[in-house]
Structure formats: structure tokens, C-alpha cells
Amino acid sequence: GNMSSRKGLNGACSVHEYTGSFIGQTAHFKMTSVCGHVMTLDFIGKYNSWDKVDPAELFSKAPTEKKEANPKLTMVKFLQVEGRGCDCIVLWLDCDKEGENICFEVLDAVLPVMNKPRGTERTIYRAKFSSITDTDICNAMNHLGEPNRNEALSVDARQELDLRIGCAFTRFQTKYFQGKYGNLDSSLISFGPCQTPTLGFCVERHDKIQSFKPETYWVLQAKVNPEKESSLTLDWDRVRVFDREVAQMFLNITKMAKEAKVESVSKKEKVKQRPLALNTVEMLRVASAALGMGPQHAMQIAERLYTQGYISYPRTETTHYPENFDLKGCLRQQANNPYWAETVKSLLSEGINRPRKGHDAGDHPPITPMRAATEAELGGDGWRLYEYITRHFIATVSADCKYLQTTIAFSIGPERFTCVGKVVTSPGFTEIMPWHSIPLEESLPHCEKEDLFPIGEIKLLEKQTSPPDYLTEAELITLMEKHGIGTDASIPVHINNICQRNYVTVESGRRLKPTNLGIVLVHGYYKIDAELVLPTIRSAVEKQLNLIALGKANYHQVLEHTLDIFKRKFHYFVDSIAGMDELMEVSFSPLAATGKPLSRCGKCHRFMKYIQAKPSRLHCSHCDDTYSLPQNGTIKLYKELRCPLDDFELVLWSSGSRGKSYPLCPYCYNHPPFRDMKKGMGCNECTHPTCQHSLSMLGIGQCVECENGVLVLDPTSGPKWKMACNKCNVIVHFFENAHKVRVSPETCDLCEAALVDVDFNKAKSPLPGDETQHSGCVFCDPVFQDLVELKHAAMRHPMHRGGQGKRQGRGRGKGRRPGGRLNPKKPKDKMAALAAYFV
């Protein structure tokens, strides 16, 4: 058949249309996608303000609402436009709890505009699939079910708990500690019901390392010479002793013997089992420990491989293949890859081994390769992860590794020693997973009971017990799984959070070393209420959430009960915060002792100190006031000029030489002076009618890209003059080498932008004749036409990376979009792949 494809109104999602058969009838299909969650949970109105609301109110009084997760995508409107007039909807969202939750978000958007069902006619269907392959997709279409309301509710409950608990604790401790200490170096002192126990594991290991006291011990080592030129090292059966004199006694006794006597020789055939089928946690462990990829990064790559159809769904707790799983068909696809072709062909011809019986969690089959791929196709980390998944799958249907273990027991005087040797008899799965192979060892001599060997050497080795090392990501994942912290999908997010918040740093070997801040926080929680950091309470909550998903617990009762527990804990935490503060005092400096003098306070006219550690801010130790500043840039004094409203000295914020900059008054930035201003606005958004730094005096015209922004002259930018949007990251360079650029009170007749007076240097004037001065509109004046260039600011913060493109053009009029609007990044469209299977 034929399929037509087009872009949806939001520019991010494609719509694929075709005619086909649906439940025995001819139907017109529309297939599209969403970009993650359609909606997100948030507090309403004033409850989003840290200053207006007591954090304790967030547990019960603060109402929440579902908002669009990404308003720029206008996803609800897009779904309604496409869903209008449809008779049925088939939901092809990811088959996990989050996917089930998104199903109902989609339904809330489209059901009101769909055609009403006739009588009891069914209109909502749910497709269950684990991979994007012909077989799986067609099978899902032939066995359509219904979306699971209970699973969606369990996600709603988790979202609300995490929002209310996390925000209450985070707001309180962030405001409390940042109001007292200047070098915490974290913009947010966050708390999370899962994030904090995750940090707790890392700090617990750190504490063990710090409290470790090494002990000296002694080991007796003996070497025998079975032949003239060979020696065999024997292991002491006592392993080690911690008393020097006792160790010396054993040495003296054994030294009296001249020969070592063979007491027994035993041979045993042993088996090293092939691995269980691969689930998410094991994949993340291996990615970190063996491939050097962080869990978050590994999960992103796995999701990409899944949406491209290379692997099955990467979020699963199951390690057991379903009885009807086509193992041979999956294996056949790998028969031509040069890396494992021989192993695969051998398995297909000789017959595959039945995989080990693992754990069936009832969610998705284990992670397996779904089609062949080459290194050139996937490249880099994508190939490395795909290669591991494929090798692991082949190993699960391979034979176990078999080896012969020989153990020889010796006696030297009254002391016993042992020597063990291993010889591989059948490599089995270790051929495809060579890192699991039995290490090659020195072959043992042929001997029998009562044989005697000359002793080559007996000595005493002095050693020390060593402390444990910092937790690796792989070990942390294991602990989180064991204690029920997070899910297979959220574990990478929690680990990523504690890294981003500067609570731990990732050292070599992907080991997680807690920072001073992380250590003090965890010790503080232990001091006030250990349950805030121990995994027990969160594990209990996760069990309750799973009961909601299974329909065995009431959503509202679980929510109410859990919030009541944490509300009580919050009040006790607030009352006992002095306990944590005592620990903070030891590690961090008070605001008054931090930073360097920068600008004068408008109240006391003394110098305020600029604190550079995140979040950067100004602090007046005399008035004991702190003023927040814009982040991710540099701050310096602005010509010692003062704000006409409050007498505070202005400071200049800049994102760098290629970025934008603007002056601001520290007091106005935190306490907006006019009704139409919001907290966090600089002079380039101030509506003061006569101040020389305000929008009224320096604003030139409407931004050429965003709807609400105004292009404002940057008076500090000469001789490379520029104007920058006060809302988005658009920068317009103009009049390079001009002596002066001023904004005129007059406006352009064509576009209503303010005119600009330019005074050029005589030697470099681009004006005709010997002219050096010209007044005109930067958008419409033909004289200025070739002197104006649009760029996007290079921002330091990752949120702004979308604007770093080198697109440029000239602006000549209010309606024109020089350089073109930046398009939203197109998501990998797995819906196109799904649609293609039905035409």
C-alpha cells in the first residue's frame, strides 16, 4: 500500500496516514507520536514561589495541577487537531508503567474531540509490544488489549509524593543553608525520597574507608620444586595470622622439614554457568563496570537502539525468556556478523542449549538483539552496547563452561598447604564472552599420595588489611536494586542527580566519591532522622506503589498515609535543624566571611561581598541581606553607577565575549519596583521612564525571533557594538568600529522601531563621502543595510545550547526572520517505523 507523511502543527511530531484493515473493516489510519510525557505535575499559582509559601504547606494545602510538560510543543493542541473526528484510538506507548500513564494523558487530550461511540461500541485499544519488529508489531495488532488504569495511578502517586516531599525539604534546607553559608558550591540543596538514600550508600562506604584502621598480618608462603627447573607456590591452609610471634613459630616448625609430602590428590569436573538472560539492572552494571558508560548515558543509548529497532525494550526486570520466544530466529539474524558468525553457525547446526530459568517479573522479555547491525551503522558507544547485548544473548543459549579442577594437599611438618589447578575441558559460553573464561594457570605436576617434593623456599610475608574502595556505579546499582530504591527506569536518574548536584564526583574506574557537601548532608540526616536517608522507608513506599499498580491498594489512601508520615518528619526536621547546622559550621564558611567586596549597598553604603560559589550572590554583612544574581556568567561593577530608585551600585552580568550582557540593580533584581516587572529582571527589562539604563531608554525594537522580546542596545559593547534580546538569546551585531551609538527618542515610520544615532570614526567610516554621522532605523534604513548581522548568543548553561548555531543573516524589517527560526530538534520517530509495517 501507500503511506503519506507530513509534519504535525508542533513541528516535532510526524503524522503518517494510510488505508488498511482494522478489526475486519477497512479503515483510514493516522499514526503519530508524543515526546515523552504530555503532562507534568506542578503546584498552582503562588505555591510555586519559594518566598510566599511555607514549605510545610506543600504536604497537604498546596493544590496541584497537570500542566503541559513542554508548552513549546503544544502537544495537547496537536493531539486534538489530529484526533478530531476519529472513531477509535490504538495506544502504542512504551509497555511499562510510565507508558501506561502517558496512555491516559493522551486519552485526556483526544477523547473530548473524538466521535462518540455508538452504544457499547469499544473505541480505546492498547497495543502490547516489546520490540519494533514485523512479528512483534503484527502480533500486538492482532491481540489488542486495554490500558491499565491502576499502573497509571501508581505513576501519578509516585509523581505527587516526589513533588510534595522533595520540594518541601529542598526549599527549606536550600533557603536555610544558603542564607548562612557562602561556599556550599551547589545552587540547590536538594532532597529526594530516592535520591537521598542513593547518596546515603555512597557516604556509608566513605565512612567505612575513613574509620578503617589497617591491621598487620602474616602469611606463610612455601614453594616446592617438583622438577629441577620448576617451582610451585603453595597456599597456607590457615590463610593468615595476626600475631607475629605465632607466625614466627609456624615458620620455625616448617623450616625443620626437608620435604613436602602429598597428602591427597583430588580431581573434580566443575561447571561455570552461562549467564541468565539480560535485564536492565545487569545491563547498566556491565555498561558502567566494563564499558565505562554512566547509567544515564547507557540508558539513553539503549533507548535509541530500541527505537531504531536493533534491540528489544530496554526496561525490564525479567531474566527468563517466555516459552514461545523464538530463540533460533533471533540467533539466525546474527549468523553473518564476522565477530560471532562461527559461534552462531555452530550453535544452529549442533542445537542451542535451553536458557537457564530466571526470574519472570511479568513485564517484558529480557533485552535481546532484534536485528543484525554493523559497527559502521551504530558507531562508538552504540555499537559497544549492542555488541555486549548480542554476545550476552548468544551466551544464554550456549553451553556452560566446563573445567577440571585438580587440588593437591601437602603437609610440611605439621602444617597443611594446598595447590589448585584448572584445565578447561569445554569452553562453552566463554568463547563468546572471553572475559569470563577460566584464567590460564601453571599446569600441576602429575603426583600421587605419599609423593615427596623437595622444598625450595619457606618464608613469612608481612601484609596489611586494606580499606574498601569507594562504591562503583555498578555496586551502587546492585545496592539500589537490593533495597528497592527506584525502578529499573529511574535508577540511572537518581545516580545522575547526585552527581549533578555536586554531592558526589565520578573518579577513575567510575567510582563515586562523596563531596564535603554530600557527606555533611547525610551525616545531618542521620543525626536528626536516620529514616530520611536509610533505604527502608522508601522501599516500603515502593511496595505500596506496586500494590496500587496491581489493584491491591487504594491510590488516595497510600498517598494520604505516606504524606502524613513525611509531613511529621518534615516538622521534626525543621525543629531539629540546628543538629545539621553544627556539622555545616565545621565544613563551610559563613556568608560574611566569604567572597570579595564588589558593589555598595544602597541602605548602608558599605561594600557588599560577591560570592562566586553557586548560586552566585551578593551579601551585605552589615545589613545581613543577601541578593541573588543571574547565574552562569560573570559579574563585575558597572562604572560605579547607581540605581536612581534605591541608590544600590549597578553590576554588569555577562555570558562571555560572544554572549550577551546587561546591567542590573541588585535590589530591583530581587524586589521588582514596578507592577509589570517580575523578580529576576535586569535593567534591560526595567520600565523606569527616565533611567538611562532602562528598557525605555535603550530599547530599539521587537525581537526578530521571539514574540515578547525587545532588542536592547548594549552600551558596554563598543567598539564591537551589539543589541541583544532581553528574553531570548538573539544578538544583533552592528556598526563595528563606530565611535558612539545612541538610541534616539524618535521612531521609524515604517516599523516603529527606535532610530539609532551612530557616530563613526573618520578613518573607518562606511558612510558615503566624508560623512561620519548618521541617524536611521537598523531594520529599514538602506545605509545601515550591510552593517547589521544577526547571531545567537553562546550561552554557558546547557539549557541554552540550542542557540549556539552559527546561523547568521541581516535584519531589515520587523517582520523578517534573519537566519531563519531555530527549529525544534526532531525526535527519533519510531511511529514512522510502526506505520511502515501496516502499509
N, C-alpha and C positions, 0 to 999 in steps of 0.2 A: 504494500500500500504506500501512500504518500503521507508525509508529515510536514506541516508548515510550522516554522518557529519565528517568534518575534519577542522583542523586549517588552516587559511589563512597564506600567507607568512609573514605577520607582527606579527604573534603570538598572536595578541589581538582579532581578529575577527574570528568567526567560519563561515564555509560555509556549508549549508545544501542542498543536491541535491536529487531530486525525479522526477518521471514522473507523469504527471497529465493532466488535460484538461484546455485549455486556449482559450477562445472565440470560443468554439465549436471544437477546434482542439487538438490533442494530442501534448503535448509539454514537453520538458525537462526543469525543473526549477532549478535555482540556487538562493538560498536566503542567504544574508549576511547582515552585519550591518556596521555602522560607529560609531565613538566615539565622538559625538558632531559635531561641525563644522569641515569640512575638511580643509577649508582655513581660514586665518585671514588676516586682512588688516594691512599693515605697510608701513612706509616710506622706500624709497630705499637708499642704499649706505650711503653717508655722512650725509644725513638728520636724521639718527638715532643717530648721535653724538651730544651730548649736547654742546660740545666745539667748533665745527666747523661751526655751523649754527645759525643765528639769529632766535629766536623763531617766529618772525613776518613772516618769510618766509614760515612757516608751513601752513599758511592760504590759499595760492594760488600757490606759486612757487614750493613747495616740491611735487614731484611726488609720488604717492602711488602705491603699487602693492599687489596682493594677494599672500600670502605665505602659505605653509602648516602649519596648526595650531599646529601640533605636528610632527616635522620631524622624530622623532624616530619611529613613527608608519608607516611611508612610505605609507600613506593611498591612495594617488593618484596612486602609482605603483600597490598597492594591488587591487584597483578597476579596473584598466586597465587590469591586468592579468586575473581577473575573468570575466570582461565584454567582453574580446576579442572574436569575433565570435558570439556574441549573436544577436538575431533578434529584441527582444523587451525588454523594461525595465519598471518595475512597481515600483513606488516610494512609500514606506511605512514609510515616515518620519513623525515625530510629526505634527499634523494638526494645527499648528499656524504659525505666520509669520516667526519665526526663522526656523521652519521645512521646510517652503516653500523655504527659502533662501538656506538651505542645499540641497534641491532637485536640484537646479541649479548648486551647487558646484559639486554634484555627476555627473550630466549630462555633465558638462565641462570636467570631467575626462574620462568618458566612451564613450561618443558619437563618438570621433575620432577612437576608436578601434572596435566599433560595426559594424555589417553588414549594408551596406547602404540599405535604404528602396527601394522597387520596386515601382516606380511611386509615387502615392499619399498615399501609404500604411502608416498607423499610427503605430508608434513604441514606443511612450512615453505615459505612463499612470500614473495617480496619484490616490492612494487609500485614501479615506477619512474615518477615524475611530476615535472613542472616547474612546474605551476600547479594551482590548485584551481578548475578549470572542468569543466563536464559532459564535454566532449570528452576532455580530458586524463585525467580520473579513470576514465572508462569504458574508454579506450584502455589505461590502466595495468592495469585489472582483467582485460582480455582478453589481456594479454601479461605474465603474472606470471613473474618470474624467481626467483633465489635470492640470499640475502645474500652479500656479498663478504667472506670471512674475511681476505684479505690487506689490504684497505683498513682493516678494523677493527684489525688488528695494527699498521699504521703509526701509527694514533692512539694505541694502547697504548704504542708505543715512544716517541712524542713526549712523552706524559704522564710516563713514567718518567724520561726524560732531563731534562725540565724540572724535575721534582720533585727528583731527586737533585742535579743540578748547581746549580740555583737555591737550594735550601735550604742546601747546604754553604757556598757562597760568601756567601750572605746572612747566615747565622748567624755565621760567623766575623767578617766585616767589621763587622756591626752591633755585636756584643759588644766588639770591639776598639776601635772609634772612639767608641762611646757611653760606654765606660769611661774615655775620655781627654778628650773634648770636650763642652762643655755647651751650645753654641749651634748645633748642626747643623740643628735645626728639621725633623727628619724622624724619625718613630717607627721607621722601618725603612730601613737602608742596604742596599737590595736589589740583587741581581744576577740577570739573566735572560739565557739564551743568545740570545734575540731582542731583549729589552728593552734590553740594554746596547749592542749595535750601533746600535739606533734612536736612543738618546741620543748615540752617537758621531757620527752625521751632524749633529745639531744643534750639538754642540760644535765639530766641524770647521769649520762655517760661522762660528761665533762667533770662532774663532781667526783665520780669514781676515780678518774685519772688524777685529779688534784689531791684526793685523800689517800692515794695509793702510796704505800711505804714498801720499797723493794726489800726483799729478803735474800740473803745469800744461801745457796745450797750447793751440795757437792754430788757429782756423778762419777761412778766408777766405769771407766772405759777399757775394754780388753780387745786386743787384736790377736788372732791366731793365724798361723801360716800353714794352710793345707798343702801347699806346694812351695818349692823353694822361692819362686819369684812372685808369689801372690799372697795377699793378706785379706782377712775377713774381719770386719768390725762387728763386735757383738754388743747387744743391748742388755743392760743390767736389769734383772727382774725386779729389784727393789726400786728401780727408776731413779730416785734421788733421796738424799738425807739432808737434814737441816743442821746437823751437829758436826762440826769439823773433826772433833776427836773420834767420834763414832766412825766417820768416813775414813779417817786415817787407820783405824783399827781394821776395817774391812780390807783396805789396801794392803796392810801388812800381812793379813791372813792369806789373801790370794797370791801375793808375791812369793809365798813359800812354795806354791805348786809350780811344777816344771811343765806340766802338760794340761791341756783342756780335754775333758772326757765327754764324748757324745752320750747323753742320757736317753734321748729319743729322737726319732725322725718321723714326722707325720706329713702326709700329702693329702690335700683336700681340694676338690674341684669347687670353685666358688663362682658366683654369678653377680655381675653388676647390672642391675635392672635398667631397661630402656626407660626414657622419661615418660611421665604422664602427658596427656595432651595439654596444649598450651592455653593458659588463661591470662587475663590482663595483668594480674599482680606479678606472675612469673615473667611475663614479657618485659614489664617495667624494671624488674630486678635485674634481668640479664642486660637490658639496654644500658642501665647505669653501671653495673659492675664490669661488664665485658666490652661494651661498645662505647662507653664514655659519654652517653647521652643522658641529660637530665630527664626525669619522668615527664615533665610538661612537654618538653621538646619531642620525646619519644611518642607521646600520645598524639601530638599534632601530626607527626609523620604517619603513624598508624591510621589515623582518620583519613589522611589524604590517600593512602594506599587503598583504603576501603572504598572511598567514593570513586576512585578510578577503576575499581573492580579487580584489584590484584589480590586482596585478602578478604576473609570473612569479617564480620562485625567485630571490632577490636575491644568491645567492652563486655566481658563475660566472666563469671565466676566458675564456670563449668570446666572440668578436666576429663570428661567422659564423652566419647562420640556416641550419638544416637545409633540405635540398632540399624536404621535404614540409611545411615550415612554412606555415600558412595566413595569409599576409601580408594578403590582401584582407579576409578575415574579421575579422582583428584591427583593420584600418583602418576597416571598416564600423561597428564599435561606437562610433567617435569622431565619426560624421557629424552628431550633433546638438549637440555642445558648442559654445556660441557663440564660444569663443575660437579655435577652429580648424576650424569646420564648413565654411567656404568652401574652405579649402585641401584638406580631406579629400574633399569632393564633387568638386572639380576633378580630384584625383588618380584617383578612382574612375571618373570619366567619360572622362578622357583616357588612362588606363592608368598603372599605377605603374611606377617605374623599378626595375630589378633592383638589390638592395643590393650594396654593394662586398664583395668576397671578403675576409673577415677571417681570424682565427686560430681553428681548431677544436681546443679543448683536450680534447674528448671527454667533457665533464662535463654541462653544462646549456645550453639555448639562451640567447641574450642576454636581458637584462632588458627586458621589454615590458609595456605595459598589457594587462590581460586582460578588463577590463570598464569601461564608462563610469562616470565619477564627477563629482560637482559639488563646488565649493568648500565649500558648506554641509555636505555629507556628511563630508568629510575634515577641513576646517578647518586653519588655521595651517600648521605645518611639514609635516604630512601632505599637504596639498594642494600645497604648493610643490614637494615632491619628486616627487609623482605628475605634476604639470604638466610638470616637466622631463623625466621618463622618457617621457611621452607625446609631447612635442614632439621629443625625440631620436628616437623610433621613427618618427614621421611624416617627419622629415628623412632617415632612412636610405632611404626609398622615394621621396623627392623627387628632382628633377633637380639636377645640380651648378649652382653659381652661375657664370655666365659674364660676363666683362667685357672691355672693350677697353682695353689699356694703351698709352698714347702716350708715347714717350720722345724728347725733343728735346735734342740735344747742341749746346752753344755753345762758342765759343772767344773769350776776351777776352785779346788779346795771345797769348802762348804757352800760357796756362793754359786747361784744359778744365773746363767746368761742365755739369751735367745738370739737366733738369727732367722729372718724371714725372707723368702724369695718368691717372686711371682712370675709365671710364664703364661702368656696369653695363648689359649688354645683356639678360641673363635672370637674375632674382634667384634662381630655383631654391629650394633648401632654406633660404636666408636669410629667406624670408618667414615660415617657422615658427620659425626661430631668429634673430631680428633682431639679436642681439648679435654674430653672425658676419658681418653684412652689410659690404660694402665701404664705407668711410667716404666721405662726400661731399667732393669736393675741388674747388678752384677750377678751372674749365674752362681748358684751354690755348688759346692763340690759334692760329688757322689760319696756318701758315707753311710755307715750303719751304726747301730747301737754298740757301745763299748769301744768305738774307734777313739784313738788318741791323736791330738794335734799339738804340735809344739806352740808355745805361747810366744808371740812376737813382742808384745808390749802390754803392760797394765799401768794405767795412770789415773790420777784423780783430777777431774775438771771442776774448777770453781765457777759457778754461774750465779746469776741473779734473776729473781722473778721480775717480769716486766709488766707495766700497766697495760690495760686495754687501750686500743686506739679509739679515736673519735668515730662516731657512727658513720657508716657509709650510707648513701641513699638507699642502697639495696637492703641493708639491715634495718633502716628506718621503715621502709615499706613493709617488711616482714613483721615488725612490731605493731604497725598500724593495723595490718590485717588481723593479726593475732588478737588484738584488744578491741577490734570493732570500731576503729576510728576512721570515719569517712567510708566511701564506697570505692569500688574499682575505678569509677569515673572521677571521683573527687580527690583521691589520694594525691595525684600529681599537683592539683591546685593548692592544697594545703602546704605541701612542701615548697612550692614556688612562692607562696605568700610569706613564709618565714624567712626566705632568702631576700625577697624584695623589700621587706620591712626592716632589713638590717638587724635581724635577730640572730641569724647565723651566716657564716660565709662558707662558700664551697672551696675546700682546699684540694690539693692534688690527691688523685685516687677517688675523687668525688666524695670526700669526707666532709661532714658538716660540723664546723667548729662554731660554738655559740659566741656571740659578741658580748661585750660588757653589759649592754642593754638587755639582751636576751636572758643572760644569767640572772641579773638583778630582778627582772620581771618574774621569772619562775620562782626564785627564792622568796620573793614578796608574796606570791600566791600561796606558796607552801606555808608561809608564816601566818597568813590571815585565814585562808580556807583551802586546804590541800585538794579538795574535790574540784576546785576550779581548774586544776592542772593535771590531776590524775585521770587516767582514761576511763575509770569505772562509770562515772555518771553519764558521759557521752555515749558509752557503749550501751547503757540501759536505755537511753533515748532512742538510739538507732534501732534497738529491738522493738520499741513501741512503734516507731515509724514503719517498720516491716510488718507489724501486726495490722496497721491501717491498710497497707498495700494488699494484705491477704484478706481484708474484710473482717478481721477478728477484733478490731479495736475502733472506738468511736473517735473520729477526727477532732471534734471540738473538745472532748474530754481529755485527750492526750495533750492537746495544745494548752488548755487551761491549767492542767496539772503541772506540766513542765515549766510553764511561765511563772506559776506561783512559786515553785521551788527556786528558780533563778532570781525572782524578784526579792525573796527573802535573803538570798545570798548576796545580792547587789547591795541591799541596805546594810548588811553586816560588813561588807567590803568597804563601803563609804565610811562607816563609823570607825573602822579599824585601819584606815589608810595610813595612819602615822607609822604603823609597823613596816610597811613597804617604803615609806619615805625615809626611814632611818637607814635603809640599805642604799637608797638613791644618794643620800648625802655623802656616803663614803666614796661612791664611784663618780659622781658628777658635780660640776661646779655650779653655784647659784648664778642666776641671771646677772646680778650686779658685778660679779667677778669675771664675766665672760665678755668677749667681743672687744671692739676698739671704738673710741669716740668718733662720731661721724657728723651728725647734724644736731642743731639746737632744738630743745623742747620749746613749744610756744607758751607753755604755762610757767615754767620756772627759769627759762632761758639758759639752762645748763646743757652741756653736751649729752646727747643720748648715745648709747653704745649700739653698734651694728653687730648683730650676732649672725655669723655666716652659716653655722651648722643648721641643717634642715630642721624645722622650717625657718628660713632666714627672717629676722625681725629686728625692730629697734626697741630698746628698753631704756627708760628713764629711771635710774635708781633713786633719784630724789623724790619724784612723784610716785614711784613704784607702779608705773604704767608700761604696758607692752603694746607695740603697734605692729601688726602683721604687714608683710610686704609681698609684692608679686614674686613667685618662685622661678627657679630655673633660668636665672640670668644674673647679671652683675648690678650692684647698687653703688652709686657714688654721689657725692654732694653736687647740687646743681647751682653752680655760680654763687652760692650763699644767698640766693634769692628767697624771699619769704612769701607764704600764702597770705593774701590780703584779708582772709576771713578769720584766721586763728593765730597768725604770727609764727607758725612752725616753718622751719627751713625745708625747702623742697629738696627731694633727692631724684636722681635720674636712674631709671631702670633700663637696661639694655640686654638684648638676647645675643649680642655679638656684632661684629663689624658688618656681617652680611644680613643681620636681622633688623628688627625694629627697636626703637627706644622711645620713651616718653617720660616727662617729669611727673611727679606726684607729690601731694602733701600727705605725710604720714597720718595726720589726724583725719583729714577728709576721706582718705582711703578706707579708714575703719569706721568713720561716722559720717555718712553722706550728708552734705549740707543742704541739698535741695530734694524736693519730693520726687523728681523724675530721675534721681540718681540712686544706684544700688551700692552696697558695700563692695569694695574691690575695684572701684573705678579711679583711674588716674586723671591728670589734668586734661588729657586728650578726650575725655568724656564729660568733663565738668561743664555745666551750663551757666556758670557765672557770666553775666552780661559784659563786664568790662575788664576782667583779669587778663593780662597779656599772654598767659599760658593756657587759657581755656579753649574749649571747642568753639566757642562763639567767635574768638579772635583768630584761631589758627585753622579752623575747618575750611576745606576747599570745595568738596563736592561729594556726591553719593559714591560709594564704593562701586567699582566696575564688576565685582563678582558677587558679594553677599548683599542681602536685601536691606539690612538695618545699619550697616557700617557707613562711616564717613571717613573720607581720606583727609588726614590732618597733616599739616606741614611739620616736619621735624626740624626745629630751629637750630639744633646742635649738629646737623649732619653735614654742613658745608665744609669743604668746597664740593663734596660729592652729595649734592642736595637730594632729598627724597621726601615723599609724603607716604604715610602708612595708614592703612585702615585701622580704626580703633576697635574693630570687632574680630576680623579675620586676619590671616597672615599675608595679605596682599601688600606689596611695596611698589611704589612708582618712583623710579629714578628720573631726575630731570635736571637740566641746566648745570651740567658739570662745569666746574671752574668759574661759576658765577660769583661775583663779589658779595652780593646781597640778594636774598629772596624774601619778599614780604607779601602777606595776604592783604589784598585791598578790600575796603568796605563795599566796593561796587561788585555787581554780579553780571554774569554773561546773559545776554538777551536770549540766546538760543537754548542753553541748558540750565541756566540759573545757578551754575557753579560760581564760587567767588573768583574774581580775577586775581592775578598774581603780578606783582611788580618785581621785575628782575633787573639787576644792575650787573652787567658782565665786566670782566677785566678787559681793558682796552686791547691788550696783546692777543687775547684768545676769544674775542667776541665773535659768535657765529652770525651776528646780525648783519644785514646788507649795509654797504658803505662803511662809515666810521662810527655807526651807532653803537652805544654801549647799554642803553636802557630801553626796556620795552614792557608794556603792560598788556596782558591779554589772558584768555582762557586756556588752561592747559589742555583742554579737550578739543576746543573748536578753532583756536587761532592757528592759521596756516604757518605763521612764523615759528610757532613752537612745535609744529607737527613732528619734526625729526629729532626733537630734543627730549622726548618723553618715552620712557621704557618701563613696561610692567614686569615685575618679578614676584616670586613668592619668598617670604622670609624663611631663612634657615633657622628652625627652632631647635632648642636643645632637648626639649621634652619629647619622649616617644609619641605622645598624643598628637603632636604636630608634624610627624614625619611625612604625612601625605602631602605637605606643601613644599617639599624640598626639590620638586622637579625644576628643570632648567628651562621651563617654558617661558617664553617672553614675547612681547609684542608691543604695539604702540596704542595708547588710548586716545581716541579722538572723538569723544562724544558720549553722552550719558548712557545711551542705550547699547553701545558696542561692548563686546566682551573680549578684550585683547588677550591673545594667548589661549583663548578657549576656557570654558569652565572645567574645573577638575572633575572627572567622572568618578563615581564611587567604584571601588575595586570590585570586579566581577567575581562572585564566588564560584568555586568548582561546582558545576551544575550536574548533580547526579540524576536530577529529574529528566534531563535530556537523555541520559543513558537508559533510564527506565522506560521513557516514552518510546525510544527506538525499538524496544523489544516487542511492542504491540502493533507495529505497522509493517 
